[in-house]
Amino acid sequence: MIERLDKLFHRDKDAYIKFLACRGASAQQRLDLLQDLLDYDSNLAQNRHRIFKALIKVSGVSKLHPRCFTITGLEKQRHIAGGSFGDVYKGVFRGQTVAIKMMRVFEESDIDALLKEFSREAIIWRQLCHPNLLPFFGLYYLQERLCLVSPWMENGQIRMFLKKEPYDTDQLLSLILDVALGLEHLHENGVVHSDLKGDNIFITPSGRACIADFGLSSIITPISSIQFTNSSRYTQRGTIRYQAPELHRGGRNDLRSDIYAFACVVYELLTGNPPFPEMRTEGAVIIAVLEGYRPSRTPSCSGTPSLDSLWSLLQDCWEEQPAMRPTAGQIVKRLLGSEIQAKKTHSVTDWDERFTSRFRRHFLDQHRLPSVVNFERIMFGDGLPCGEKPITSKVIAKPVILELIDKLRDLKIAGEIESEVD
């Protein structure tokens, strides 16, 4: 079975294409099992990326999502905001105040595309768990429309928070470090955010910064850095003032364009304005960036050695050549270094890497993995017959599957599936 999984994900292109093309009950079973594999071991290394990508592909084709994502019993309170993306409501779930992001449907023909997009965002978001990333609680159906549910951030977006709350340079540097740490975690997991900006960064109850909104995010492979999804869509839908010059030339969003956007976010936090506030049109911004201009330094970006060093870091992040920009990990090291001296903040009142799983355990029944026999039927066969319940075992099946996962961790990638499969 180990060899068959290795062959499926790494060497047998035809079998992989067939695996991804499943629909209906078979697709639902595979989605549930793939998510189980990701949930039960967070150290699957390169195999984890394969499972992650397969999960998104099967979801996109079938227009389904893992059933463990769905939550019930949520109480909607009031409408908070709306936009082209959808509407945001405030609600309560199991005593926790939550934000409910409801997709907006304009025409009947939009439904399939929006279901695919929301399911994709949910799958990416579900795999991410870090103190500087907004947690994902689940999917909820409200008025027959799909909603994404996450914790309610009473302190709001970071830029508005800084406008109404007094802060000093040290506090600002800590918030910038929070954003860098969240971005580092995304990139370590092969996730490109693709729309990093102040509006997508929120302040937690304890005053920390966390990154949100993964609707334009994409997955890359750790080996080849080939983007998983069609990036032209994200280039068009991103936020122009935060986009790197290569995106204005039709390039793809990747880790390095996220780094450029990170510097734009820091500029926004330092000045209280988005990049190029003096330019009234987006077209003017595009022309300026393509001609090599970058946001101008203001008095709020200088005055101390730390801010001088921070401005130097921004210049490196805004390099014309993407390969010359620092990585997220290098940014974190420079922020913590002796020149900038940003300080990490810690809080037990927000969340940690296990917050979401602990939260979900309060309302989900104890989960059981399928038996080895059913594991093979779901992964390599036509799935379980309609109406048949998976045979499970707390004592035997779960340890066998976990042993299988342990062995998977040690497998080496034998080759890459062709890019068209990706």
Number of C-alpha atoms within 10 A of each C-alpha: 11 12 9 14 16 17 17 20 22 19 18 15 16 11 14 17 17 11 22 20 15 18 17 11 17 20 27 22 21 28 26 18 19 20 21 17 19 19 12 14 14 11 13 20 16 19 22 19 18 17 18 19 21 21 25 27 22 22 27 21 14 20 22 20 27 22 14 15 20 16 17 13 9 19 16 16 13 11 12 12 11 14 9 9 13 13 16 20 19 19 20 17 18 13 9 13 19 24 23 30 23 23 23 18 16 9 7 7 9 11 16 11 13 17 21 19 18 22 25 25 19 24 23 20 23 17 15 18 21 19 23 29 26 27 25 23 24 22 25 21 14 15 8 7 13 21 27 24 27 21 19 20 16 13 15 16 20 25 23 16 14 15 11 8 7 8 10 7 14 14 17 17 24 21 25 24 27 24 25 27 25 24 29 22 19 22 22 14 19 20 25 25 25 28 27 30 26 24 16 18 22 27 23 24 15 13 18 24 27 26 29 24 17 22 19 21 22 23 23 21 18 15 10 8 12 14 20 18 18 11 20 14 12 20 23 12 12 18 15 19 20 25 26 28 25 18 21 16 11 12 14 21 27 24 25 25 26 25 30 25 25 27 26 28 27 26 25 21 24 23 17 18 15 20 22 22 15 11 11 9 11 13 11 11 23 19 13 16 20 16 11 11 15 18 21 11 12 10 8 14 18 15 9 12 11 20 18 14 17 24 19 11 18 23 15 19 27 27 19 20 13 19 9 12 22 20 18 25 16 13 23 21 17 19 24 17 12 11 14 21 18 25 18 16 14 12 13 7 9 14 17 16 14 11 16 19 14 10 13 15 11 10 11 10 8 8 12 14 23 22 20 19 12 18 22 17 17 22 20 17 12 16 20 17 11 9 7 8 10 17 14 17 15 13 8 11 19 19 14 16 18 15 12 15 19 14 12 20 17 12 15 12 15 11 11 15 18 10 9 6 13 17
